[in-house]
């Protein structure tokens, strides 16, 4: 199975290289429309983005999107923007479609209007007000990159094509789904009765183009309530441990409380934590209890290498002794035994592996939360092709069983693993590579794989195209989300040119 999958990856890479080598230069109508878009709408696109990010479209688990007042208000604003730009608009509840032109052949642009949760206290200004001044050149807001920036960009790409009266043989449709970050079910149901465009690009990942996505997974366990009696009388023990915000964010906050602490314990933790790059610690005494707060760097959980995981690092900083298996102590022992400070599952039994095209599996704790029956530890997994779901699930369960035999029983064990996705030889890939190369000057671009999952896998012939440049940190899902004005305008040029090329 592994050999066959690796061979498939090599064949894909070879095929992709062939596409890139023959990537066509965009034609004159596409280039002129792209330059017109950036010159004409460089200010308007920022104003539209400011309007879109002003709506807090985080999912409410108690209210479906099609009944959520804020989501409805966002769609009303989107409708007004579309109509102002001379584009048609259709509201299907969870899905909005903004269109340009006629024709049975269609080109789809796939985006989403919902956003991830946000902690306003971590922002210089409100995350729902476009901050244009705190960091010159950057436009900061929740959704600026993921995915309201791409929505605004697509709107003005379509407007520029309309202004230039570029002859189109295909209709262009912008899809805005309102549950990508929380619930794909309504979109799956919608596509059972709605015929999607024959060719699609998704504006929710990276350049040059994404033709493969890792599968999403979660390994969640509960360390059952043990009580303080698990610790010897008078000995230091970990009384509390928690951290993280949501499952698809690398956590930048974690906190522990050590009961019966001593100055020597604090000294050892300080010394160990001081060796960790990118971490900051604060210590506070309350009687015999020592509270330790950890601050790392948040990132999208599909790219744990872009963040500094406060949960993993705090557990490692506490690894100055073998802690008694109190509830919180069991959490720390579990994290240090099974995860450590690595991001590839190297310590979790035999689960670690990699694929030559899709890269290594990533494995990072994201949320530690208190439950009535104990403390739940959730680990986010992004797995490439190369192992079957059955094999990987078996390896996870075997590692958990081994740890329980050595340490203590676990409860509420949940292992969810989805399949990786790959798009073989998408017909629009040469066009995407040609446009990207022309506007960036990067020669011989190649498609890539990413750890994140997008709605590409639900649409026919879909390939992700931006909005993030190669080598740049993707800021969506972080507490410092932004897009630069320069990148916004570059995206506008590339999206305009691609749509002209694909719909002409």
PEGI-V29775 format. One record per helix or strand of 2 or more residues. SS is the DSSP state (2 for helix, 1 for strand). FROM is the first residue (numbers start at 1). LEN is the number of residues. If there is no record, write none. Layout:
BEGIN
SS;FROM;LEN + SS;FROM;LEN
END
This chain:
BEGIN
2;2;20 + 2;28;13 + 2;44;10 + 2;65;3 + 2;69;16 + 1;88;4 + 1;95;6 + 1;106;7 + 2;120;3 + 1;138;3 + 2;148;16 + 1;171;7 + 2;185;9 + 1;199;4 + 1;205;2 + 1;210;4 + 1;215;10 + 2;228;3 + 1;237;7 + 1;249;2 + 1;253;7 + 2;263;11 + 1;280;7 + 1;289;7 + 1;299;2 + 2;301;6 + 2;310;8 + 2;327;12 + 1;354;2 + 1;359;2 + 1;362;10 + 1;374;10 + 2;389;18 + 1;410;8 + 1;421;2 + 2;429;12 + 1;448;3 + 2;455;4 + 1;462;3 + 1;467;2 + 1;482;3 + 2;485;19
END
